[in-house]
């Protein structure tokens, strides 16, 4: 499975394949029509507690990754991951979407690793 990440505010592209919003909160100022998402996978996003603790602090990223992986390793997390994988069109790319500006420090950096490990 080809994985991509992108901000939900960026224009959709035909190359995006299946677009999955992986944020717990719906992004401000964007409609569902404009977002062009096949799935809003809020269950695959970090818990509110973890998200607030992390606050995109680069010094906490390694600990954030460990805690987020632990959340994804629960039965609920595994079911959420399976829902994302099942939403992808066979042979097509998956574009994970977020509203954050620093994707490399976001949960998507971890989520792409986890999904790659599943494939």
N, C-alpha and C positions, 0 to 999 in steps of 0.2 A: 504494500500500500504506500503510495506516495503521499507524504505529509507536508503540509504547508501551514504557515501561520500568517495572520494578517489582522490589521485593525478592522473592526466592523464598520468604521467610518470611511474606509477606503472603498472606492468604486468596485462593484463586483466585476469579475472577469469570467469569460467562458472557460478559461483554464483552471478556474477554482475547483471545479468538480462539485462534490458535496460540501456545502458550507454549513458548519456547525458552530453555533455560538456557545462557548464554553465558559460563560460568566454566570455567577449566581444572581446578579442583578441585571435587569434589562438596561442597556446603555441609554443615557439621556439624549434626547433630541433626535432619535432615529426611529422611524416607523418600521413595522414588520415587513412592509412591502419594499422599503428601501434596503433593508438588511439582507434580503434574499437568503434566508436561512432555511435549510431543510429540517433542522432540529435545534431546539434550544435545550442544551444539555446542562442545565444548572446543577444537576446532581453530581456531575463530574468535576465541578469547580471546588476549590478549597472551601472548607466550612467558614462561616462568618468569623468565628473565633480565630481561626488560623490566619485568615486574610487580614483581620485587624491587627493581630500580633505582628505579622510580617511587615505590613505597611510599605512594601517595596524597598526595604532597607537592604542595600547590597551586602552589608556585613552579616545579615541574617539569612542570606540565600541558602547556604548549605544546610542549615538547620531547618529552614522552610521546606527544602526539597525532601529531607528525611521525614518530616512530619506529614507532608502532603502525600508522599508515597505510602505511608502508614494508613492514611485515610483511604487511599485508593485500593489498599490491600484488604479492606473489610468486605464482607458480602455485599453491602450497599454500593461500595466503590467499584467492585467487580461488575455488578449489574449495570452501573452507569457506564463503565468502559465498554461493556458488551453492546449497550444501546448505541453508542457512538459508532462502533465497528459495524454493527448491523445496518446503520443508516447509509453507509457508503455504497455507492453503486459499484457493482463488480468490475474490477480492473480500473476504476477511476480514482482520481486523486481526492484527498480529504483536505479541506482548508479549515483549520481551527481559527475561530474569530474571538477577539477580545476587544474591550474598549480601552485598555491600558496603552500608554504610549511607549513604555519600555518593555517590549515583548521578551527581550532576552533576560530580563529579571522577573518575568511574570510566571504564573503557573503554567502557561503554555510551553515554556522552555522545558519544564518537567514533564508535562503531559505528552509532548511529542516523543520524549525518550521512552516513557512508559508504553505508549502505543507502538513504537518501533520494536520494543522488546516482545510485544505480544505477537507481532507479525512473523 
